[in-house]
Amino acid sequence: MSMSAHALTDSWTMTRRELAHWARQPVQVVFNLVFPVMLLLMFGYLVGGGRGVQGSYIDYLLPGMLALTMAFGLEGTMIAVTQDLNKGVVDRFRSLPMANGAVLVGRSAADMLQSALALFVLMGVGHALGWRADGGPGAFLGAVGLLLLFRFAMLWIGIHLALVAGKPEMVQAVQILVWPVGFLSNALALPGSMPGWLGTVVEWNPMSQTATAVRDLFGATAADTVGAAIVWPLALLAVFFPLAVRRFARLSR
């Protein structure tokens, strides 16, 4: 078996391990699916209003909430990685002929599966509220791809920060760093409705690029930001993926 095939097999084994945890912790899985739905309903009906948004606010809000969902909920993966390190699980895995980094890849693959499920649950609720994806099947798949790419980049940032934190109890403090990324964006409101300097920061936020591109692909706006929505996550991955893998290799020696 080639090295790449061996690494792929090991990563799939670790993915199955994480999926088995879902069966033992269904409440956590359900909470991760329900929480973004609660946010959508809260901002759509209790807090929202979409000042400056032309047309239906749900058409503006739903893509933003999809992007916001991809930025949040990283703590489950972050805590799992630090627990494996602190409980000696990784040491046991390293005694086996396993590819370096398979534990991280397996954990990230399980997270991506749950993230994809969360996207479709939230889109189903949005559809019930009147939202429609009018850009066609190809644009719909492109929007989902952009959202998952953004999640993948955020995930590896989270894994790296978790490895830097080192302990599960420190993850919650590190996770707070994600909140500014999420709310300093155009997910919930137009940058033009904000103070000038804040609107500029919001427009440069990678999540804003993803949210705007998704709105474009869903047919709600005519902005052309798909390129930026691809480049930003790839740039973040180019930095944090190797950083996370190298730090994990050092910590698990």
Secondary structure, 3 states (H helix, E strand, C coil): CCHHHHHHHHHHHHHHHHHHHHHHCHHHHHHHHHHHHHHHHHHHHHHCCCCCCCCCHHHHHHHHHHHHHHHCCCHHHHHHHHHHHHCCHHHHHHCCCCCCCHHHHHHHHHHHHHHHHHHHHHHHHHHHCCCCCCCCHHHHHHHHHHHHHHHHHHHHHHHHHHHHHCCHHHHHHHHCCHHHHHHCCCCCCCHHHCCHHHHHHHHHCHHHHHHHHHHHHHCCCCCCCHHHHHHHHHHHHHHHHHHHHHHHHHHCC
